[in-house]
């Protein structure tokens, strides 16, 4: 099995260290959310993906932009906003479409089955309608479906990944985490998710330090599932892994 990842930066899924749009093994620096993801997958598979050469492939956000440009040159693949998919959610749809198509190409290249995880922060604003998270989530699923790639997993933390990490870092880890989805996602806001996480960990941590911290804990998926955004991701991951294993 090959795990294909695409995130927003080093503080979530990670980054390539070779200045390339795609990387693996020693050229990939895992972010804290990748470490969390590896824990969840290892529990299901019984082995660590990171121990298998090339089993984790990372595609950068700029690389997805390049793939989108190529797709847009094909008029039949242009995505137009419609009644059910506005400009905002169309971005998420397009990202999933491009990652799904790239994942199919990697399957052919490496002759192995792939699972793709697309990370995007929800970045909820006070003025956002309550239904926007669900619309973004569905747009990602629809994008994978349009690519005819059935093993796509959206990862859409609400309001952002720091809330998921804060669930583990709070004084009572993994207890009563649902309210963390109401924490401000704007880093400049008072008591933002980023600020609260830094306070819980005794100071702001780098992406590398956060990844090491996650490696030192056992992430409780059941407790974290009190957050609807984590529950949706975890349920989808388990569904895709189950279908692949059977």
Order of alpha helices (4+ residues) and beta strands (2+ residues): beta-beta-beta-beta-alpha-beta-alpha-alpha-beta-alpha-beta-alpha-alpha-alpha-alpha-alpha
